[in-house]
């Protein structure tokens, strides 16, 4: 089961100032043959981290020792493309706890929330400033307070509030998942099915 | 009554309840699964010790990770074989219908759902695959989900979703000769950008959409995700009903007439409002081709690659894309060398696509330097192609019809494009490495792919149509 709980996180960040980073880059399809959720971190951003002969690409940010942390900051439309949840598993397996961008692809966002990886949506201008700051000063620390829905650059840098679905926020703060909830209302779901059957009979 | 959109009609009738924060518990009528995104969901059920809630509402097929030759032999790659076997075991254990490799109903999940009559108007459909939007062509709410959500559907036949906003994309007018449904959607995405419809569900409308066959409509709906949309749907009409009436398993159902009646009103009411409206003119659409590394980086085949404007957003991303593709700004693509051609996928792997390609290459010869992968979307498509003699036409022109599967669209199997090579592909994604590490993908229609296969160069298909 994934680690779902999220409340407060303080960390340095890893900047990835590209837009439309798709899930094929996060985890290429040829690594999707596994049947468990573990071990995908090894191949996170595989084709950007390594060249075709398997040598480390020193120019790529994850291979740069100056940048460390559990927060990835990326250009807009992060996680577009394939619905593969393996992309989120690769990020969490590598050690990321949150991703910051100005907007996320819908399926990626849902997948993240279902795995305790917090997608933090910040205004585009704030994102561009943040990317500049952390590229220039890799030691910059940030703080994410989920309860207050506040993203802050430490110390005493700028802060910005972020949106999150109140139900999902509660799930993350308590470490619960949707399946727990859906299982608890199975009788109500069966009732919905029964009413639909009746409706179909009436319309005949 | 307030006028409603088709999307709202279907969505609202599937809401079991709404919870705090506005998320809906959405009932799912039809769930499709495949080998790649389902094993971890079944593991979740096992860990919780629970059964599949409504096994009859899930259908399984193996498509992503299978070879497209020698399908009667065991799968060579151990991990792939294990994944396909795992699906087989899970379906057996949890009581789910499964069309395994070599079953006459096997094929790409978004090809078999419609052709076998599992895709019904007015329903909700999900699958752990982003191209589930394909089924929207039948007036359904169909969208891709992640594996945790697959587990939710298996456990409860429901998922929690926030209702997306609505956008209507209207395409009016008549298509020019040599322009296909694929060009319509590539044109729309090039204008909307790859994230331009994020947060929205699309309804496609207008005379050009109404004029399309069901297969053409599926091609359009299929790529909705490539502009970020959750899905895309099209109102039902006579074309829809005729298609469904031709599926014997459906038409023979005793309740088929009452089903048909219930599908008649699956359209948006006059005066219903959308969050956004966009209108396109079909008459100006030309054969399209992509030049970059996301489907939004597309243009008419006779245009030049855009310049990198450093003052505008996306400059770094565009520069990286062109560098990857080995292209430069202001460059024209026709005449550029092509190494591979791929016809297939859930976007363009149906019989009409195979027909279009075969008729185009009939009496011509494949360029010797081009490697072509011609992959039907399903066993039924494969059989129909053979019945119609398309395999002979293809073979006389130097092409070989392979066996069905997702194949080179995502290259999980051996159908990979080598690093640095150029592939004109009828699939849906041109992401870096999508068709194999270092592969360079140019998305296009079956006709543009056929033209490239014949000349060995990027070619405007209209140049060969007129001869």
Interface residues (C-beta under 8 A of the other chain):
Chain A: X1 X2 X17 X18 X19 X20 X22 X24 X25 X28 X29 X30 X32 X33 X34 X35 X36 X37 X47 X52 X75 X76 X77 X80 X81 X82 X83 X84 X85 X86 X88 X103 X104 X105 X106 X107 X110 X111 X114 X115 X165 X166 X167 X168 X169 X170 X177 X178 X179 X181 X182 X183 X185 X186 X188 X189 X192 X193 X203 X204
Chain B: X16 X17 X19 X20 X21 X22 X23 X25 X27 X36 X37 X39 X40 X43 X44 X47 X48 X50 X53 X64 X65 X77 X79 X80 X82 X83 X86 X128 X129 X130 X144 X145 X146 X147 X148 X149 X151 X152 X155 X156 X157 X158 X159 X160 X161 X162 X164 X194 X195 X198 X199 X225 X228 X230 X255 X258 X262 X294 X296 X313 X314 X316 X317 X320 X410 X411 X412 X419 X429 X431 X432 X433 X434 X437 X438
